[in-house]
């Protein structure tokens, strides 16, 4: 099952630049590992904000929650989750492509 997430990040005001850089490095390494495992399918920054939209794969909401909870920046995130299903136009396009290539 795929999920679109909107994540807003707010680090504590008492974080030093070094604290933030170390946390960001850990978060990026963790995210790369999730991409390699095909759990985090894509991520896009929102211009002018410490925010992103991302596409995730998980079998259940519980699995998604567990994955998100393991993120180093999780305690500082506000996350909106939208479950996604296939649009009928995408299904029709895929079916048409299959017919044209067989």
Legacy VTK file of the C-alpha trace (Angstrom):
# vtk DataFile Version 3.0
C-alpha trace
ASCII
DATASET POLYDATA
POINTS 102 float
0.000 0.000 0.000
1.314 3.457 -0.849
1.103 6.563 1.305
1.794 10.209 0.552
3.238 12.059 3.532
3.636 15.756 4.187
6.302 16.211 6.853
7.019 19.524 8.570
10.164 19.680 10.671
10.795 21.982 13.623
14.062 21.486 15.497
14.306 22.774 19.062
15.599 26.344 19.352
18.362 25.188 21.715
19.942 22.944 19.038
23.372 24.122 17.963
24.350 24.099 14.291
26.502 21.066 15.097
23.555 19.264 16.742
21.379 19.971 13.703
24.083 18.885 11.242
24.694 15.611 13.109
20.970 14.841 13.271
20.514 15.713 9.588
23.396 13.390 8.624
21.829 10.522 10.602
18.398 11.241 9.066
19.799 11.323 5.527
21.665 8.028 6.004
18.503 6.416 7.389
16.415 7.765 4.492
18.906 6.439 1.925
18.678 2.979 3.508
14.868 3.148 3.326
15.103 4.102 -0.357
17.394 1.151 -1.020
14.812 -1.118 0.645
12.024 0.414 -1.552
10.137 1.715 1.501
10.740 5.403 0.819
9.892 5.662 -2.873
10.487 9.369 -3.438
10.896 12.657 -1.591
10.446 16.291 -2.654
11.269 19.470 -0.695
8.780 22.283 -0.310
10.377 25.541 -1.407
10.962 28.018 1.408
10.021 25.644 4.240
11.562 22.870 6.290
8.979 20.524 4.823
8.692 17.727 2.286
6.250 15.518 0.458
7.229 11.878 0.211
5.897 8.602 -1.160
6.133 5.518 1.067
5.353 1.805 0.738
4.056 -0.180 3.732
1.811 -3.213 4.204
-0.177 -1.613 7.028
-0.563 1.670 8.853
1.119 0.023 11.828
4.150 -0.858 9.719
4.314 2.691 8.382
4.100 4.091 11.913
6.891 1.796 13.111
9.092 2.852 10.198
8.447 6.537 10.797
9.016 6.175 14.539
12.539 4.904 13.815
13.526 8.075 11.939
16.118 10.086 13.873
14.117 13.302 13.354
10.749 11.723 14.209
10.377 13.534 17.565
10.557 16.875 15.729
8.184 16.040 12.863
4.553 16.913 12.257
3.343 14.276 9.769
0.183 14.138 7.667
-0.478 10.726 6.095
-2.678 10.170 3.035
-3.303 6.558 1.908
-3.278 6.277 -1.894
-5.134 3.999 -4.275
-4.813 3.707 -8.030
-6.779 6.190 -10.113
-9.051 4.667 -12.795
-7.215 6.629 -15.523
-3.887 5.095 -14.478
-5.439 1.623 -14.537
-6.925 2.243 -18.008
-3.587 3.534 -19.288
-1.729 0.497 -17.925
-4.285 -1.832 -19.518
-3.991 -0.019 -22.872
-0.184 -0.193 -22.735
-0.344 -3.941 -22.015
-2.592 -4.491 -25.053
-0.310 -2.443 -27.320
2.822 -4.353 -26.272
1.442 -7.890 -26.544
LINES 1 103
102 0 1 2 3 4 5 6 7 8 9 10 11 12 13 14 15 16 17 18 19 20 21 22 23 24 25 26 27 28 29 30 31 32 33 34 35 36 37 38 39 40 41 42 43 44 45 46 47 48 49 50 51 52 53 54 55 56 57 58 59 60 61 62 63 64 65 66 67 68 69 70 71 72 73 74 75 76 77 78 79 80 81 82 83 84 85 86 87 88 89 90 91 92 93 94 95 96 97 98 99 100 101
